[in-house]
Amino acid sequence: MAAQTIVLNNGVKIPVLGLGTWQADDDPKIVEQAVHDAIDAGYRHFDCAYIYNNEKEIGKVLREKIAKGIVKREDLFITTKLWNTFHKRDNVVPACQRSVENFGLDYVDLYLIHWPISYAENADGLIPVDENDDPMFGDEDFLDTWCGMEECVKLGLTKNIGLSNFNSEQINRVLSIAQIKPVMNQVECHPNLNQKKLRDFCANHNIAITAYSPFGSPNRPWAKPGDPKVILDAPEIVNIGAKYGKTPAQIILRYLVDINTIPIPKSSSKKRIEQNINIFDFKLTPEEIAIIDKFDCGGRIVQFEQYKTHKEYPFHLEF
């Protein structure tokens, strides 16, 4: 089953469901197999990032599938992200080139600024820390970074550019100087954090929303007592699933599509990969959407508290 598409603010189509490729397991064979299974299941949208350290493995599978005639390059939508150590304007194009080369493709479809926060450029490693294990931040303005992103479009390295983990005030600042408007803001979004205000803000500016951690990362190793209840177990979700013959995960993904976001569930299980895309033969009713809306409690899972001292930490604002 292929995912449906929506049209971005520049007329480009994007599938409304993709495969997330962040893997807690470092074995590259796992993500290779996941991408292989996903293409066979009908996925055409793959969400990647330089920091995930698996662009080469993903690109290998994509090229194999293209060479075998199973997919065409123009049917794929490949997203990757600029990491925090490359925010200096002059570093953006080389970073994008590196990702494109990692994939072994001629271009990516969407390039995002992963975070509005910059890391120290010349420090060792991609997550530089000082002697106290505190992050070493840079002072690059993401408006300069955005100018570098626009250069990537002009050079043909990416078809589209956007943001990730930006709040409304930060998006407004980008819009104030952008020659090329961001098409996307990728944020954590699930029933416990449905991002209603940020979704409305982005919709008013014709910016699409990609929803990462669509299930609220129930297996996250950093879970704490008092965190929101795992929504996959909620009787309300289970009951809606029983009506449609769907799993709770499928109901949540359908909910996220129905509230006009693009969920990117991550899985290495062939069965779940196939189930996750099998959500386009039904729609939730307004009443069912309202039931799931009630789970919203501002339950942010990805806090990145080590970023809180940075002036551009995005989660100090409500949205």
C-alpha positions as CSV (number, residue, x, y, z in Angstrom):
1,M,0.0,0.0,0.0
2,A,1.4,3.4,-1.0
3,A,1.1,6.4,1.2
4,Q,-1.1,9.3,0.0
5,T,0.6,12.6,-0.7
6,I,0.1,16.3,0.1
7,V,1.4,19.3,-1.7
8,L,4.0,21.6,0.0
9,N,3.9,25.4,-0.3
10,N,6.1,25.3,-3.4
11,G,4.0,22.7,-5.3
12,V,6.1,19.7,-4.5
13,K,4.4,16.5,-3.4
14,I,5.4,14.6,-0.3
15,P,4.0,11.2,1.0
16,V,2.1,11.8,4.2
17,L,3.8,8.9,6.0
18,G,7.5,8.0,6.0
19,L,10.0,5.7,7.7
20,G,12.0,7.2,10.5
21,T,15.6,5.9,10.4
22,W,17.0,6.9,13.8
23,Q,18.2,3.6,15.3
24,A,19.2,3.1,18.9
25,D,21.0,-0.1,17.7
26,D,24.3,0.7,16.0
27,D,24.2,-2.3,13.6
28,P,23.9,-0.8,10.1
29,K,22.4,-4.0,8.8
30,I,19.2,-3.3,10.8
31,V,18.5,0.0,9.1
32,E,19.4,-1.5,5.7
33,Q,16.9,-4.3,6.2
34,A,14.3,-1.8,7.5
35,V,14.6,0.4,4.4
36,H,14.5,-2.7,2.2
37,D,11.3,-4.0,3.8
38,A,9.8,-0.5,3.8
39,I,10.3,0.0,0.0
40,D,8.7,-3.4,-0.6
41,A,5.8,-2.4,1.6
42,G,5.2,0.8,-0.4
43,Y,7.1,3.4,1.5
44,R,8.6,6.1,-0.6
45,H,9.4,8.7,2.1
46,F,12.5,8.2,4.3
47,D,13.5,10.5,7.1
48,C,17.2,10.6,7.8
49,A,19.9,12.8,9.4
50,Y,23.6,13.2,9.3
51,I,23.8,12.6,13.1
52,Y,22.1,9.2,12.7
53,N,25.3,7.9,11.0
54,N,23.5,5.7,8.5
55,E,23.1,7.7,5.4
56,K,25.5,5.4,3.5
57,E,23.6,2.3,4.5
58,I,20.3,3.8,3.5
59,G,21.7,5.1,0.2
60,K,23.0,1.6,-0.6
61,V,19.5,0.1,-0.4
62,L,17.9,3.0,-2.3
63,R,20.4,2.6,-5.1
64,E,19.9,-1.1,-5.3
65,K,16.1,-0.7,-5.5
66,I,16.5,1.9,-8.2
67,A,18.9,-0.2,-10.2
68,K,16.5,-3.2,-10.1
69,G,13.6,-1.0,-11.3
70,I,11.6,-1.5,-8.2
71,V,11.4,2.3,-7.6
72,K,12.4,5.4,-9.6
73,R,14.4,8.1,-8.0
74,E,11.7,10.7,-8.7
75,D,9.2,8.6,-6.7
76,L,11.3,8.7,-3.6
77,F,11.3,11.5,-1.0
78,I,14.5,11.6,1.0
79,T,14.9,13.9,3.9
80,T,18.1,14.5,5.8
81,K,19.3,17.2,8.3
82,L,22.1,19.6,8.9
83,W,23.8,18.9,12.2
84,N,24.5,21.5,14.9
85,T,28.3,21.6,14.3
86,F,27.8,22.9,10.7
87,H,25.6,26.0,11.3
88,K,28.2,28.5,10.0
89,R,27.0,29.7,6.7
90,D,30.1,28.5,4.8
91,N,29.7,25.1,6.3
92,V,26.2,24.4,5.2
93,V,26.8,23.6,1.6
94,P,29.7,21.2,2.3
95,A,27.6,19.5,4.9
96,C,24.8,19.0,2.5
97,Q,27.2,17.8,-0.2
98,R,28.6,15.3,2.2
99,S,25.1,13.9,2.9
100,V,24.2,13.7,-0.8
101,E,27.5,11.8,-1.4
102,N,26.8,9.5,1.5
103,F,23.5,8.5,-0.1
104,G,25.2,8.1,-3.5
105,L,22.4,10.2,-5.0
106,D,22.4,13.4,-7.0
107,Y,20.2,15.3,-4.6
108,V,18.0,15.0,-1.5
109,D,14.4,16.0,-1.6
110,L,14.4,17.9,1.7
111,Y,17.2,19.4,3.9
112,L,16.3,20.5,7.4
113,I,18.1,22.5,10.1
114,H,18.0,19.8,12.7
115,W,18.0,22.2,15.7
116,P,18.1,26.0,16.1
117,I,21.1,25.5,18.4
118,S,24.7,25.5,17.1
119,Y,27.6,23.6,18.5
120,A,31.2,24.8,18.7
121,E,32.5,24.4,15.1
122,N,36.1,23.3,15.8
123,A,35.5,21.1,18.8
124,D,36.2,17.4,18.5
125,G,33.2,15.2,17.6
126,L,29.6,15.9,16.6
127,I,28.5,16.4,20.2
128,P,31.3,18.4,21.7
129,V,31.5,18.7,25.5
130,D,33.9,20.5,27.9
131,E,35.8,19.0,30.8
132,N,32.6,19.0,32.8
133,D,30.6,17.1,30.1
134,D,28.6,20.3,29.4
135,P,27.8,21.0,25.7
136,M,30.1,23.3,23.9
137,F,27.8,25.7,22.0
138,G,28.6,27.9,19.1
139,D,27.3,31.4,18.5
140,E,26.1,31.0,14.9
141,D,22.8,32.8,14.1
142,F,20.4,30.3,12.4
143,L,19.4,33.2,10.1
144,D,22.9,32.9,8.6
145,T,22.5,29.2,8.5
146,W,19.3,29.6,6.6
147,C,21.1,31.6,3.9
148,G,23.4,28.6,3.5
149,M,20.4,26.3,3.2
150,E,19.1,28.5,0.4
151,E,22.4,28.1,-1.4
152,C,21.9,24.3,-1.2
153,V,18.7,24.7,-3.2
154,K,20.3,27.0,-5.8
155,L,23.1,24.5,-6.3
156,G,20.7,21.6,-6.8
157,L,21.8,19.7,-3.8
158,T,18.3,19.7,-2.4
159,K,14.8,20.4,-3.8
160,N,13.4,21.8,-0.6
161,I,14.5,23.2,2.7
162,G,12.9,23.4,6.1
163,L,13.3,23.4,9.9
164,S,13.2,21.0,12.8
165,N,12.5,21.6,16.4
166,F,11.9,25.4,15.8
167,N,9.3,27.3,17.8
168,S,6.9,29.9,16.4
169,E,9.1,32.8,17.2
170,Q,12.1,31.2,15.6
171,I,10.1,30.4,12.5
172,N,8.9,34.0,12.3
173,R,12.5,35.1,12.3
174,V,13.4,32.8,9.4
175,L,10.3,33.9,7.5
176,S,11.4,37.6,7.9
177,I,14.6,37.0,5.9
178,A,13.9,34.0,3.8
179,Q,14.2,34.2,0.0
180,I,13.1,30.6,-0.1
181,K,10.4,29.8,2.4
182,P,10.7,26.8,4.6
183,V,8.3,24.0,3.5
184,M,8.5,22.0,6.7
185,N,8.9,22.1,10.5
186,Q,9.7,18.6,11.9
187,V,8.7,18.3,15.6
188,E,7.8,15.8,18.2
189,C,4.0,15.2,17.8
190,H,1.8,12.4,19.3
191,P,-1.5,12.3,21.2
192,N,0.2,13.3,24.5
193,L,1.7,16.3,22.7
194,N,-0.5,17.1,19.7
195,Q,1.1,20.5,19.0
196,K,-2.3,22.2,18.3
197,K,-1.0,25.8,18.6
198,L,2.2,25.1,16.6
199,R,0.2,23.2,14.0
200,D,-2.2,26.1,13.6
201,F,0.7,28.6,13.4
202,C,2.4,26.6,10.7
203,A,-0.8,26.0,8.8
204,N,-1.3,29.8,8.7
205,H,2.1,30.1,7.1
206,N,1.6,27.1,4.8
207,I,4.4,25.2,6.5
208,A,3.8,21.4,6.8
209,I,4.5,19.5,10.0
210,T,6.4,16.2,10.2
211,A,5.6,14.3,13.4
212,Y,8.5,12.5,15.0
213,S,8.1,10.1,17.9
214,P,4.5,9.5,16.8
215,F,3.9,6.9,19.5
216,G,5.6,8.9,22.3
217,S,8.7,6.7,22.2
218,P,7.2,4.1,24.6
219,N,10.5,2.1,24.7
220,R,12.8,5.1,25.3
221,P,15.6,4.3,27.8
222,W,15.3,7.8,29.4
223,A,11.7,7.3,30.6
224,K,11.0,8.7,34.1
225,P,8.2,8.1,36.7
226,G,5.4,10.5,36.1
227,D,5.9,10.6,32.3
228,P,2.5,10.5,30.4
229,K,0.9,7.1,30.1
230,V,1.8,5.1,27.0
231,I,-1.0,5.9,24.7
232,L,-0.8,2.6,22.8
233,D,-2.3,0.9,25.9
234,A,-5.2,3.3,26.2
235,P,-8.7,1.6,26.1
236,E,-10.1,4.4,24.0
237,I,-7.4,3.8,21.3
238,V,-7.9,0.0,21.5
239,N,-11.7,0.4,21.1
240,I,-11.4,2.6,18.1
241,G,-9.0,0.1,16.6
242,A,-11.4,-2.7,17.2
243,K,-14.0,-0.8,15.2
244,Y,-11.8,-0.6,12.1
245,G,-9.8,-3.8,12.6
246,K,-6.6,-1.9,13.2
247,T,-3.9,-1.9,15.8
248,P,-3.6,1.0,18.3
249,A,-0.4,2.1,16.4
250,Q,-2.4,2.3,13.2
251,I,-5.1,4.4,14.9
252,I,-2.5,6.8,16.2
253,L,-0.8,7.1,12.8
254,R,-4.2,7.7,11.1
255,Y,-5.0,10.3,13.8
256,L,-1.7,12.2,13.0
257,V,-2.5,12.1,9.3
258,D,-6.1,13.3,9.9
259,I,-4.8,16.3,11.9
260,N,-2.6,17.2,8.9
261,T,0.8,16.0,10.1
262,I,3.2,13.6,8.4
263,P,4.2,10.9,10.9
264,I,7.5,9.1,10.5
265,P,7.3,5.9,12.6
266,K,10.5,4.1,13.2
267,S,10.6,0.3,13.2
268,S,12.9,-2.5,12.3
269,S,10.2,-5.1,12.4
270,K,8.9,-6.1,9.0
271,K,5.5,-6.8,10.3
272,R,5.2,-3.4,12.0
273,I,6.6,-1.6,9.0
274,E,3.9,-3.2,6.9
275,Q,1.2,-2.4,9.4
276,N,2.3,1.2,9.8
277,I,1.6,2.1,6.2
278,N,-1.7,0.2,6.1
279,I,-3.7,3.2,7.3
280,F,-5.1,4.6,4.0
281,D,-8.2,2.5,3.8
282,F,-10.1,4.3,6.5
283,K,-10.4,7.7,8.2
284,L,-11.3,8.6,11.8
285,T,-14.5,10.5,12.4
286,P,-14.5,14.0,14.0
287,E,-15.7,12.4,17.2
288,E,-12.9,9.9,17.3
289,I,-10.3,12.6,16.6
290,A,-11.8,14.6,19.5
291,I,-11.5,11.5,21.8
292,I,-7.8,11.2,21.0
293,D,-7.3,15.0,21.2
294,K,-8.2,14.7,24.9
295,F,-4.9,12.8,25.6
296,D,-3.0,16.0,24.9
297,C,-1.2,17.0,28.1
298,G,1.9,18.8,26.8
299,G,3.8,15.6,27.4
300,R,7.0,16.3,25.7
301,I,9.4,13.3,25.6
302,V,12.4,14.8,23.7
303,Q,13.4,17.6,26.1
304,F,17.1,17.8,25.3
305,E,17.7,19.4,28.7
306,Q,21.4,19.8,28.1
307,Y,20.4,22.5,25.6
308,K,18.4,24.6,28.1
309,T,21.2,27.1,28.7
310,H,21.5,28.0,25.0
311,K,19.7,31.2,24.0
312,E,17.9,29.4,21.2
313,Y,16.6,26.5,23.2
314,P,13.2,26.1,21.5
315,F,11.0,24.7,24.3
316,H,10.9,27.6,26.7
317,L,7.9,29.0,24.7
318,E,4.5,27.3,24.7
319,F,4.8,26.7,20.9
